[in-house]
């Protein structure tokens, strides 16, 4: 998360919510990395920006242990997915929670990857 608004800084003459004209209501912005992956920048209700991974992430491998521990509800976040895609992902998670499919099967079915958590990020030397 960042308090700096990429939308206001690049798409308006304003500097914050009081003067920017809310270009985030009309535009979609993504940051392109050195591999040409586009990472969506989403604005929340407090006008903070969050940069999301270019590819959907999943912690599906943790779900069986969470279920054994008594967890019955999960939070699934969508960024720019369409309704039919979100419905497909939610159906797969329901099957995972019910024990009908494995975490690996869910990852294959919905096309996500399981690189979540803290990474080296900018501390890694790019080649």
C-alpha positions as CSV (number, residue, x, y, z in Angstrom):
1,X,0.0,0.0,0.0
2,X,1.1,3.6,-0.5
3,X,-0.3,7.0,0.3
4,X,1.1,8.3,-3.0
5,X,-1.6,8.2,-5.6
6,X,-0.3,7.1,-9.0
7,X,-3.5,8.2,-10.6
8,X,-3.5,11.8,-9.2
9,X,0.2,12.1,-10.0
10,X,0.0,11.0,-13.6
11,X,-3.6,11.7,-14.7
12,X,-4.6,15.0,-13.1
13,X,-3.2,18.3,-12.1
14,X,-4.2,17.7,-8.5
15,X,-2.1,16.1,-5.8
16,X,-4.7,14.3,-3.7
17,X,-8.4,13.5,-3.3
18,X,-9.3,17.2,-2.7
19,X,-7.9,18.3,-6.0
20,X,-7.4,15.4,-8.3
21,X,-10.9,15.0,-9.8
22,X,-10.7,11.2,-9.1
23,X,-9.2,9.9,-12.3
24,X,-9.3,6.5,-10.7
25,X,-13.0,6.4,-11.3
26,X,-12.5,6.6,-15.1
27,X,-9.1,4.9,-15.7
28,X,-7.2,1.7,-15.0
29,X,-3.5,1.9,-14.2
30,X,-0.9,-0.9,-14.0
31,X,2.8,-0.8,-13.5
32,X,4.9,-2.7,-16.0
33,X,7.9,-4.5,-14.8
34,X,11.2,-5.5,-16.5
35,X,9.5,-8.7,-17.8
36,X,6.6,-6.7,-19.2
37,X,4.1,-8.0,-16.6
38,X,1.4,-5.5,-15.8
39,X,0.7,-5.2,-12.1
40,X,-2.7,-3.5,-11.4
41,X,-2.8,-0.4,-9.2
42,X,-6.1,-0.3,-7.3
43,X,-7.3,2.7,-5.2
44,X,-9.2,2.0,-2.0
45,X,-11.8,4.2,-0.3
46,X,-9.1,6.1,1.5
47,X,-7.4,6.9,-1.8
48,X,-4.4,4.7,-1.0
49,X,-2.9,2.7,-3.9
50,X,-2.2,-1.0,-3.7
51,X,-0.1,-2.7,-6.4
52,X,-1.3,-6.2,-7.0
53,X,0.7,-9.0,-8.6
54,X,0.3,-9.4,-12.4
55,X,-0.7,-13.0,-11.9
56,X,-3.4,-14.1,-9.4
57,X,-1.9,-15.7,-6.3
58,X,-3.2,-18.4,-4.1
59,X,-2.5,-20.0,-0.7
60,X,-4.4,-23.1,-1.7
61,X,-1.8,-25.4,-0.1
62,X,-2.6,-23.9,3.3
63,X,-6.4,-24.6,3.0
64,X,-6.4,-28.3,4.2
65,X,-4.6,-27.3,7.4
66,X,-6.9,-24.4,7.9
67,X,-9.9,-26.6,7.5
68,X,-8.5,-29.1,10.0
69,X,-8.0,-26.2,12.4
70,X,-11.7,-25.3,12.1
71,X,-11.6,-22.5,9.5
72,X,-14.8,-22.6,7.4
73,X,-14.7,-19.3,5.5
74,X,-12.0,-17.8,3.3
75,X,-11.5,-14.4,1.8
76,X,-10.9,-14.4,-1.9
77,X,-10.0,-11.1,-3.5
78,X,-10.5,-10.2,-7.2
79,X,-9.0,-7.3,-9.0
80,X,-10.1,-7.0,-12.6
81,X,-11.6,-10.4,-13.1
82,X,-15.0,-10.7,-14.9
83,X,-18.0,-12.2,-13.2
84,X,-17.8,-15.6,-14.9
85,X,-14.1,-15.9,-14.0
86,X,-14.8,-15.1,-10.4
87,X,-17.6,-17.6,-10.3
88,X,-15.3,-20.3,-11.6
89,X,-12.6,-19.5,-9.0
90,X,-15.2,-19.5,-6.2
91,X,-16.6,-22.8,-7.3
92,X,-13.1,-24.3,-7.3
93,X,-12.5,-23.0,-3.7
94,X,-15.8,-24.5,-2.6
95,X,-14.7,-27.9,-3.9
96,X,-11.3,-27.5,-2.2
97,X,-13.0,-26.6,1.1
98,X,-15.2,-29.7,0.8
99,X,-12.1,-31.9,0.1
100,X,-13.3,-32.8,-3.4
101,X,-10.1,-31.4,-5.1
102,X,-6.5,-31.0,-4.1
103,X,-4.7,-27.7,-3.7
104,X,-2.6,-28.6,-6.8
105,X,-5.8,-29.3,-8.8
106,X,-7.2,-25.9,-7.8
107,X,-4.0,-24.1,-8.9
108,X,-4.1,-25.8,-12.3
109,X,-7.9,-25.3,-12.8
110,X,-7.9,-21.5,-12.0
111,X,-4.5,-20.7,-13.4
112,X,-3.0,-19.1,-10.3
113,X,0.4,-19.5,-8.8
114,X,1.4,-20.0,-5.2
115,X,4.2,-17.5,-4.7
116,X,2.7,-15.6,-1.8
117,X,4.1,-13.8,1.3
118,X,7.3,-11.9,1.5
119,X,9.8,-12.0,-1.4
120,X,13.2,-10.5,-2.1
121,X,11.5,-7.9,-4.3
122,X,13.9,-5.0,-5.0
123,X,16.7,-6.7,-2.9
124,X,17.2,-9.2,-5.7
125,X,19.6,-8.3,-8.4
126,X,17.9,-8.3,-11.8
127,X,19.6,-9.9,-14.8
